[in-house]
């Protein structure tokens, strides 16, 4: 019973990492590039640092959204089919 609960939790964390990883990396790269641009030009505008990251996250969700959705559907199907092992009390 506990093995199934641990596997269920591990699968949830792995799926979360797979989905959030590309989005966070893209946002990090854009934030770094905008930060370097702001430091070299000495422009300290808050919207200049926020808007490019927001746009990149939106583009990433638009482009990779179907893949994320398929991954979440597969995760849900697999975990709901094995959930009875965790919930079953002998």
Secondary structure as UniProt FT lines:
FT   HELIX           2..41
FT   HELIX           46..87
//
